[in-house]
Amino acid sequence: MHIEKLFEDWKKELYYEFDLQPVIDEIGARKFLDVLLDNMGNPESYVRENNLNAIATLTYEMSVLSPDDYIHALNTALSETHLFNGIGGEESDAVLWRGFSSFVVAQVIYVDAKQGFLSDAQRAEVFDKIFQYMTSEKDRRGYIYGGKGTVHALPHGTSMLKAIISHPKFSKEYANRILDCIKHNIVSNGRFAPDWADEGLAEIIISLLESGTFEDTIKEWIENLLPPIDAGVGKYTDEHYPYIQMGSDIQHFLMYLYYGMKEKSIYDGLREWIFEYSRRSGTLRDKAYLR
């Protein structure tokens, strides 16, 4: 069978172009979609990555799925067996299901932006589940050794947020909730954020600005990233350490936000405000990062 050969080939190397039509002709697009969804968390790295690329081809590049198929894919990806599989854990392989399922969710939102097959109520429920996930995910690993490969939980999570921002139904209400998600992933995880995570989160802020979010809103949000130190907490104590950690995480995030704006030559005023805020507040330990 074509499907069996396909998965055998996927075990050997990564593919970036697919001829999926023989499989679709053999078993049908809906059944093939189910096979791909059933392998979103496959523990074999090559199979999982190829499976992801095939999902992208099937859902976004080919015209073989119906609106009901897309809704089925979305409901599956958002389920307890996929996006919320083991949510809250930090060292479990269940993160493979979560990280790769979030990509499917983003893909379907992009398609809905063009086709509009979701009702307003369905779309609001989907967005709510994304916000729930983004404020519940704790596993920030980028890679699992032992042949399991990349995780992608946070990068694909930010892809879902980008999909919301680019949707025609995006609104100010969603902007505020997205800012809450970003704050959670900067200061609430209790562990240092990898550079690629900060870069992705900074890109979300730029996307919000490009969508019409006011610069003053972003300034106020930045000023409230670091919570006030609780009364009675002495410097350099165990109780003080989380604040030092949060300051370090904010430092790296603002650095990527600053350079993301500088690279695109956009929002010069806000970029300079970030520099002055960092200098004035002492959030950044080394102000040379921003020059």
N, C-alpha and C positions, 0 to 999 in steps of 0.2 A: 504493500500500500504506500501511496505517496506520503501520507502523514508519518508513517513509521520511519521511512527513509529521511524525511525532513529532520526529525528529532535526532536520528543517529548522526546526521551531518552536523547538527548544532552542537553536539558534544565535542566536536573536533576543533572548531575554529569559530571566530566571530564573523558574521556576515552583515553587510550594510545595504545590500540590494537583494530583493527576494522576488522569485516568481511563484506567487502563492496560488495562481489560477488553477494549476493541476489539482491541488488539494481541495480548493473550493468546488471544482467540478466533480470531485470524487465524493465528498461528504457534505457539501453545502456550506454556505458562509456562516450560518448561525451555529452549526455544530463545530465548525473550526474555531469560531469565536469562543465557544465554551471550552474547547481544548486549551486555547491560549490563556483564558482566565484561570483555568485549573492549574496552570504552571507558572503563575505570577511569582510564587515564592519558591520555585524549584531550587533545591540546595546546590545544584551544579551551576557554576558561574556562567559558563558559555551558553548553556541552555537557557538560563534566565535572561541574559542579555539579548540573545537572539529572539527569544520569545517576546521581549519588550519591543524590539525593532519591528517584529512582525505585526504586533498590535498596532504600532504607529502606522504601518503601511495599510493594514486592513481598515482601521477606523478613520484615517485622515486622507490617505492618498487614493484609495479605491472607492468605487461607488457601488458597493455590493450589499451594504447593510441598510436595513429599514429603520425608521424612527423607533419602532418597538425593539429592534436589536440594540440600538444605542442605549435605550432606557434600561434594557436587561443588563447590558454591560455595566452601566452606572450603578444599578442596584446591587449587582454582585460585588463590584469594586468597593462599594461603601459599606459592605456587610461586616459582621463580626468575624467572618472567616478570612477577610482580606484587610481592609484599611484599619479595622479595629481589633485585629488578631493580636492578642497579648499586649494591648495598649497599656502603657505605664511601666512596662519592663525595660530594662537597660542592657541586658546581656543575652537575650534570647534570639534564636534564629527567626522568631516570628516577625522580627523587624524587616526581613526580606519580603514578606507578604505585604506589610504596611508600605514600605518604601516604593515597591514597584506597582502596587495597586493605585497609589496616588497619581502615578503617571496616567493611568487609564482614565481616572476622574478628570484630570486636566484636559486630556484629548477630547473627551465627550463634551465638556463645557465649550471648548473651541468650536466644535461642530454645531452645538446648539446655538452658538452666537450667529452662525450663518443660516441654520435651518429653522430654529425656533420650535423644536418639537416638544420642549418642556413647557408645562404650564407655569404661571407665576408662582403658584403654591409649591409645585415640585421643585422649581429652581431655588426658591427660598429655603426649602428643606435641605437641598444639596449643599447650599452655601453654609447653612448652620452646621452641618456635619463636618464640613471642611474646617470651620473655625474651632469646632470641638476637638478635632484631631490635632490641629496645630497648637492648641494649648494643653494637649495631653501627652504628646510624644516626648519621651525623655531620652531615647537612644540616639546619640549623636555620632555614633561611630561611622566613619567613612568606608571602612573596609573590615571584612571578617576573614581571618587567615584560615588555612586548611582547605583551600579550593573553593570557598564560598564567595569570595570576591567582594565587589562593591555593594554598598548598602543603599545609598541614595535617599534615605528617609527625608532629610531636611531639604536637599535640592529639589526633589520632586514635590515636596510639600510647598515650596515656594512657587513651583510651576502651577500648582492649583490656585494660589493667590494671584499670580499673574493672569491666569485665565479669567478669574472673576473680574479683575480690573479692566481687562480688554472687552468684557461682555457689554453689549448695548444696555443691559438692565443694571449696570453698575451704578451705585448711588453713594451719597455722602455717608449714609448709615453703614454701608459696607466698608468704607474707608476707615472709619473709626474702629471697627472690629478687626480689620487687617492690621492696623497699628497696634492693637492689643496683642495680636498674635506675634508680631515682630518683637515687641517688648518682652513677651514671655520667653521667646527663644534667645534673647540676648542676656537677660538678667535672672531668669528663674530656674535655670537648669542646674546651677551649682557646680558647673564644670566648664573648663575653658572651651570656647567655641573655635572649631577649626577655621582656617582662613577662608576656605571655599564657602563655608556657611555664612560668614560675615559678608562676603562679596554678594552672595545671592540675596541676603536680606537687604543690603544696601540698594540693590537693583529694584527691589520692590518699592522702596521709598521714592526712587526716581520715577518709577512707573506711576505711582500715586500723584506725584507732582505733574507729570505729563497728562494725567487724566483730569486735572483741574483742582486738585487739593491745594488749598492755600499754603503759602510758605509760612505764614504765621502759625498755622495749625501744626506744621512740622517742628517749628521752633519750640512751641509750647510742649510738644510731645518729647522732644529731646531733653528739655529742661527737667522733665519729670521721670526720666529713665532711672536715675539713681535715687532710691528712696532715702529719706533722712535717717541718719544713724540713731538707733534707739537710745533713749536717755540711760546713762549709767554704763554704757559700753566703752571700755577703755581701749586706747590704741594698742595695736600689736598683741591683742588677746585672741583667744579662740573665737570669741563672739564677734570680734572685729574683722576676722578673716573673710567672711562672706562679702563684706562691703568692699574689701580690697579686690576680691575676685570679680565682683560686679563692675567695679571701676575699670579693671583690666579688660573685661569683655566689651564694655562701652567704648573704651579706647580704640580697640581694633575695629569695631563696627563703624565708628565715626571716621576713622582713617579711610576705610573703604568707601564710605559715602562721599567723603571729601574728594578722593581721587576719581571716583566714578563720575562726579560732576565735572571735575577738571578735565578729564579725558575727553568728555563730550563738549566741553566749553559751554556749559549751560549753568543757569542759576548762580551766576557769579556772586550776587549779593548774599544769597543763602550760604554759599560756600565760605565766604569771608566771615559771615556770622558764626559758622561752625568753628572756624579757627579761633576767633576772638572768644567765643564761649568756652572753648577748651582751655585757652590760656587763662581766662578769668576764673573759671571754676576749678581748675586743677584736675579735671577729669582725665586729661592725657598727661602721662608722666613725662613724655618727651615731645615737646611741641615741634621739634624738628621733623617729626613724621609728616607734618602737614605743609611742608615747604619744599 
